[in-house]
Structure formats: C-alpha cells, structure tokens
Amino acid sequence: MPTPEEVLNTASRINLNIPEAHVDDYLQLLTKTEEACALVLAQEDYKPKPDVARFPRTNIHRPTGKDNPLNGWAWRADAGDPVDSSGKLLSGKRVVFKDTICMAEVPLLFGTDAFEGFVPDVDATVVSRVLESGGHVLGKAACENFSHGATSSSSPYGPVENPYTQGFSTGGSSSGCGALIASGAADMGMGGDQGGSVRIPASHCGIVGLKPTFGLVPYTGILSSESMIDHVGPMATTVLDTARLLQAVAGDDDIDDRSAGAPKPADVPDYVSAVLAGREKGVKGMKIGILKEPFDSPHIVPGVTMAVKDAAERLRALGAEVEEVSLPIMSVVPAISHVLNKLGSAGTRQGRQVGRRGLYLNDYWDQLLPWTQAKYDKAKYFVTGTAMSSEYAWGKYPVAYGRAMNLARKLRDDLNTTLAQFDVLIMPTVPHPARRHIVWESGPAQWNANAGPVAAFTSAFNLSGHPSLTVPVGFVEPMAIDCKCPTVSEIRLPVGLMVVGKWWDESTVLCVGDAVERSADWKELHF
C-alpha cells in the first residue's frame, strides 16, 4: 500500500504542493489506484496463441563466426513448410524477420544486450501469416540497438556488414534483413520502418523494400518505437517477390487499431497479379511527378542525382509523362520527424505506452524496466541521445509534439493534393550511398554526425502514411569522407529510387517500381 512519503514524492514530480491536511485524502486515492493495478495485474494476460504444434520451431541457435559472416543473423530458427514445397503463395520462399518481431519460443534481442533472456510466447501477425502462406522461416535478422538508428553500427554483437563492401553500413534499423537478403542467405523478409528502416537498408544493399500504407500490415506482436509512425513492410530482391510477401501479410487482424481502416485479408488486392498485369499494360500515359526538393538538398551526392534522373528518363522513354513537382513542406520534414520520433519513442522505452488499442508486449517491458546506468551504457548513443532529447523537449516545449503531429497531417494533405495530379511521385530514397561504420568508441556527437541526413527523404512518408517503395537503380562511388585508402576508389555502392503513391494504392506503386526494375539491369549502371 502507498505511504504518506510516496504521496508527497508523487506530488513533487508533478510540481503539486499538497497541504498537510490533504495528505490522507490523497493516500486514499492512491490506495484505490494501488488496488486497481494489483487486481488488473493478477489477471492472466490476454494474448493470441501461437500454433507451435502445427508450426514447430527447430534448430534454434545464435549463429557466430563463419555461420554469420555479415553479422546479419540475430537468431536462426526453422519453422514452416519445407523449402521444396509448393502450392501456396510463399511456397519455396525463405523468410527472415527483423528482431523486433515476436516469434514464439525464439529469443528476441531487440538489437541489444542491455538485458538478455527474453523469449516471446506469441507470434506476430506477420509471422502467423507467412507460415500459413507456405513460407519457410529461417529466423530473426539483426537490428540496431533497441531498433533505433539508421546505420548498422550499434549492435553489441558487431556491425552488420554491407554485402557489397566490408566496413560499410547496410543502413538501419532493419540492417540484418538488408544484409541477409542481398547476400542470398534469405529470399525475403519483414522489416520495421519508423523513419526509413525498411527502405534505407534496402537502398544501401541493392534490394527492394516497401513501407506500406499506415496500417495495411498489422503491427501486432512487434515492439513499438512511436506508434503513430510504426510500419512493418516486406523486403526482397525483386518487386514481384515484394508484392508476393505483401499479399501474404496485409489486412486488418482485428487486434491492432492501426489497421482499422485496412481491408480484411480476404479483400486485400492481388498484388502479384497487379504487377504481372502492369507488365502487360506498361506505364505509358501514367503521370509521374519527380519531387524537386530532394534534389535541392545540400546533402545529396551527384551520383545519386544522376542515377535517379537516369531512371526517370527510362520511365519517360516507356511512355510515362514525367514532370517536376514541388512540395515546400518537405524542408520541414526532418524537424517534424525529429520531434515525433524523439519525444514519442523515448516515452515508449520508458514503458509509457498509451493511446492505442492492440496487443501490448508487457513481458518485454516488465523485464527491461527500470532503466539503469548499466543498461544505458549498453544501449549506446542513439538511445541515450533520444532519452535526453525527449526529457529536455517535453520539459521546455510541451506542445512541440502536438504541433509536429498537426504538421504531419498537413504533410499528408499536401501530398494528397499533389498526388491528385499524378499517379505516383519519385525521388531518391537516400541522399547518399552507404557510409562507413561508426567507430564504436566515438561519442554521442560523432554517432549523430555519421548518421546525418540518411532519413531526410524517407521519413516524410512515415509521417504522412503514404506507401513508398525503393528499388535499386545503380552503383555510385563512396562519399569522399569515407575514402580512407586508394583501393576504396574502386568500391561501388548501391543507391535506390523511391516511388510514393496514394493511400492504399500499393498496386500502382509496385507496378511503377517493377517498370523501373525491368527497364535496365541496375547492376550494370555506374554513376
């Protein structure tokens, strides 16, 4: 039961001065809260039950050394139909999941060793749907520490290596998915995306990645960052396989309220057929807007500009009408994203998850909390920097989060107005190719500087909720700052083009992405 001291300590935390005569009154109120919490916590938690009898998990282990050459694996675990099976949507496909996605009986690291030993007892909706669709699950792909950061340097188990060049980032935070799929260790995977974490590693690793419309794919059973920008999306080596995986996992699951506006699984469009039909129809007559602001960014490197504009010309040659369009609010996007991400995700990591109906992964937070200095030390600087930024901003600018949310809605409305004139918009996915890994021993400022503007373009569509797809369009040289020896000048790194469409119109986005993919062999294009 609460004590008078706890009453006064609680009051001091909210700057409330309680008269001595009222201490007993508040003690009664807190006692009611204590009793209510105790009664709620005495009830069995209500969770979906995984079908481990139908889909047993075998070969559960953490690969090391030569079995994990890129550090892309968090855990290996086999489940689902044999790889040589047939007859289902994902038959024969080897699938990995970002290690924020719960798979019952398989440990979940969340990219950290701040604490260890968490083993989920639920399957995320996307895991259940992949298994039911005939996919063979290979396990969990590494992610950044607490899934926070757009590089691939913060895992305590070592940096995730770019499959094209050791010593360079895969991008993050779905870093392991990018490495495993691009290297051929897996055919496809599900990543998480709060600011670009599907599309950035897809771009850096030369694969395809889709952030679907907000809510199209349920987030049930996935550790959250900031619920208003949480997305989970497919990654694969081709647009067609990306469509195939999307078709398997999309649709409201009647648990996650982010998906309340999404179609039921039976009503999800046939994305595979849409892509195949798009090949017959082509892009002739489509109106494609090429967004001006990313090319005006001081951070974009010339090779990225050339690669994306070359792809735009190929679309024009195929009969599409391609014209430049401006969206001035893009200049404010990094600041909006910064406020929502920092102020929202830090609260989540403190256990203050509120405001949504869905499955709360209480077991995880019960094991993590409270934070200690030792845990912060292991979480590294993207996490500690976010915690500091959040505490500072909530104390000094308490309405900044609300203003940013309103501006995110303005961004959505401005995009809707622009997309009323076009079928899709295109732009660079990331302003530059993969960077060198952050030096582990460097300080918070250097970690932030190295990550830099990597999410400057992608984060806009987490804020607005629009679907966006990245497809590889060629190779470019590393940035000059990353050329530390003569042989580096021979390195070529992938870059991506991003296609953005209307809410719920993944079919058109995929068709345009497929047209870009099929218009040239991107691996033969060097800029």
RASULVEN-V326294 format. One record per pair of residues at least 12 apart in sequence whose C-alpha atoms are under 8 Angstrom apart, sorted by the first residue. I is the first residue (numbers start at 1). J is the second residue. Records with the same first field share a line. If there is no record, write none. Layout:
BEGIN
I=J, J
END
This chain:
BEGIN
1=31, 34
2=27, 30, 31, 34
3=27
4=23, 24, 27
7=23, 26, 27, 30
8=23
47=122, 359
48=122, 123
49=121, 122, 123
50=104, 121, 122, 123, 128
52=104
55=79, 80, 131
56=79, 80
57=77, 78, 79, 105, 106
58=77, 78, 79
59=76, 77, 78
60=75, 76, 77, 78, 106
61=75, 76, 77
62=74, 75, 76
63=75, 76
70=160, 161, 162, 163, 179, 180
71=142, 157, 158, 159, 160, 161, 176
72=141, 142, 160, 161, 175, 176, 177, 179, 180
73=139, 140, 141, 142, 176, 180
74=99, 109, 111, 139, 140, 141, 142, 143, 176
75=106, 107, 139, 140, 141, 142
76=138, 139, 140
77=106, 137, 138, 139, 140
78=136, 137, 138, 139
79=131, 136, 137, 138
80=131, 132, 134, 135, 136, 137
81=131, 134, 135, 136
82=136
83=135, 136
85=134
86=134
88=133, 134
89=133, 134, 135, 244, 248
90=130, 133, 134, 135, 244, 245, 248
91=133, 134, 135, 136
92=134, 135, 136
93=134, 135, 136, 187, 188
94=135, 136, 137, 138, 186, 187, 188
95=135, 136, 137, 138, 139, 186, 187, 188, 189, 190
96=137, 138, 139, 140, 141, 177, 186, 188, 189, 190
97=127, 139, 140, 141, 177, 189, 190, 191
98=140, 141, 142, 143, 174, 176, 177, 189, 190, 191, 192
99=111, 140, 141, 142, 143
100=143, 147, 192, 222, 223
101=124, 221, 222, 223
102=120, 122, 123, 124, 127, 221, 222, 223
103=120, 121, 122, 123, 124, 127
104=119, 120, 121, 122, 123
105=119, 120, 121
106=119, 120
107=119, 120
108=120
110=143, 144, 145, 146, 147
111=142, 143, 144, 145, 146, 147, 154, 155, 156
112=144, 145, 146, 155, 156, 378, 379
113=156, 378, 379
114=374, 375, 376, 377, 378, 379
115=367, 368, 375
118=364, 367
120=363
122=221
123=221
124=219, 220, 221, 222
125=218, 219, 220, 221, 249, 253
126=217, 218, 219, 220, 249
129=248, 249
130=245, 248, 249
133=248
138=186
141=174, 175, 176, 177, 180
142=155, 160, 174, 175, 176, 177
143=155, 172, 173, 174, 175, 176
144=172, 173, 174, 175
145=379, 380, 383
146=379, 383
147=173, 174, 225
148=173, 382, 383
149=172, 173, 382, 451
150=171, 172, 173, 196, 197, 200, 451, 454, 455
151=169, 170, 171, 172, 173, 175, 437, 451
152=169, 170, 171, 172, 173, 175, 437
153=169, 437, 438, 439, 440
154=380, 440
156=378
159=437
160=175, 176, 179
161=179
162=179, 204, 205
163=179, 182, 183, 205
164=205, 492, 493
165=491, 493
167=436, 437
168=434, 435, 436, 437
169=204, 434, 435, 436, 437
170=201, 204, 205, 434
171=197, 200, 201, 202, 204, 434
172=196, 197, 198, 200, 201
173=192, 193, 197, 198, 201
174=191, 192, 193, 197, 198, 201
175=201
177=189, 190, 191, 201, 235
178=201, 202, 204, 205, 207, 235
179=205
181=207, 235, 236, 237
182=205, 206, 207, 237
187=236, 237
188=234, 235, 236, 237, 241, 242, 245
189=234, 235, 236
190=232, 233, 234, 235
191=232, 233, 234, 235
192=230, 231, 232, 233
193=211, 229, 230, 231, 232, 233, 462
194=225, 226, 229, 230, 231, 341, 459, 462
195=229, 337, 455, 458, 459, 460, 461, 462
196=211, 455, 458, 459, 462
198=210, 211, 232, 233, 234, 235
199=211, 429, 458, 469, 470
200=429, 430, 454, 455, 458
202=235, 470, 471, 496
203=429, 430, 470, 471, 472, 494, 495, 496, 497
204=433, 434, 493, 494, 495, 496
205=493, 494
206=237, 471, 472, 494, 495, 496
207=235, 236, 237, 238, 470, 471, 472
208=235, 236, 237, 238, 239, 242, 469, 470, 471, 472
209=233, 234, 235, 236, 242, 469, 470, 471
210=233, 234, 235, 242, 467, 468, 469, 470
211=231, 232, 233, 234, 467, 468, 469
212=231, 232, 233, 465, 466, 467, 468, 506
213=465, 466, 467, 468, 503, 504, 506
214=229, 230, 231, 258, 259, 462, 465, 466, 467
215=231, 252, 257, 258, 259, 260, 261, 262
216=250, 251, 252, 259, 261, 262, 263, 504
217=231, 232, 233, 246, 249, 250, 251, 252, 259
218=232, 250, 251, 252, 253, 256, 258, 259
219=231, 232, 256, 258
220=255, 256, 358, 359
221=359, 360, 361
222=361
223=361
224=345, 348
225=341, 344, 345, 346, 348, 349
226=340, 341, 344, 345, 348
227=344, 356
228=463
229=462, 463, 465
230=462
231=462
233=246
234=246
238=517
239=471, 510, 513, 514, 517
240=272, 275, 514
243=271, 272, 275, 510
244=271, 272
246=271
247=268, 269, 270, 271, 272
250=265, 268
251=263, 264, 265, 266, 267, 268
252=264, 265
253=265
255=357, 358, 359
256=357, 358, 359
257=356, 357, 358
269=507
271=506, 507, 510
274=507, 511
275=507, 510, 511, 514
278=511
279=511, 514, 515
282=318, 515
283=315, 318, 319, 320, 512, 515
284=318, 319, 320, 321
285=319, 320, 321
286=319, 320, 321, 422, 423
287=320, 321, 322, 323, 421, 422, 423, 424
288=320, 321, 322, 323, 422, 423, 424, 425, 426
289=322, 323, 324, 325, 422, 423, 424, 425, 426
290=312, 322, 323, 324, 325, 425, 426, 427
291=324, 325, 326, 327, 425, 426, 427
292=324, 325, 326, 327
293=326, 327, 328, 330, 331
294=427, 428, 431, 457
295=428
299=431, 432, 453
300=431, 432
301=431, 432, 479
303=476, 477, 527
304=428, 431, 432, 433, 476, 495, 527
305=428
306=527
307=473, 474, 475, 495, 527
308=427, 428, 473, 496, 497
311=473, 497, 516
314=516, 519
315=515, 516, 519
327=414, 415, 418
329=411
330=411, 460
333=456, 459, 460
334=455, 456, 459, 460
336=404, 405, 407, 408
337=404, 459, 460, 463
339=400, 401, 404
340=401, 404, 405
342=386, 387, 389, 390
343=386, 389, 390, 391, 393, 394, 401
344=390
345=386
346=383, 386, 387, 390
347=390
350=369, 370, 371
351=365, 369
381=443, 444, 447
382=444, 447, 448
385=444
408=463, 464
409=463, 464
411=460, 463, 464
412=463, 464, 465, 466
415=464
416=502
419=501, 502
423=501, 502, 508
424=499, 500, 501, 502, 508, 509
425=499, 500, 501
426=497, 498, 499, 500
427=497, 498, 499
428=457, 496, 497, 498
429=457, 458, 470, 495, 496, 497, 498
430=454, 455, 456, 457, 458, 495, 496
431=453, 454, 456, 457
432=454, 479, 495
433=476, 477, 478, 479, 493, 494, 495
434=478, 493, 494
435=450, 478, 479, 482
436=482
438=450
465=503
466=500, 501, 502, 503, 504
467=500, 501, 502, 503, 504, 505, 506, 509
468=498, 499, 500, 501, 509
469=498, 499, 500, 509, 510, 513
470=496, 497, 498, 499, 513
471=496, 497, 498, 513, 516, 517
472=494, 495, 496, 497, 517, 522
473=494, 495, 496, 497, 516, 517, 522, 523, 525
474=494, 495, 496, 522, 523, 524, 525, 526, 527
475=492, 493, 494, 495, 522, 523, 525, 526, 527
476=492, 493, 494, 495, 526, 527
477=489, 490, 491, 492, 493, 527
478=491, 492, 493
492=526
499=512, 513
END
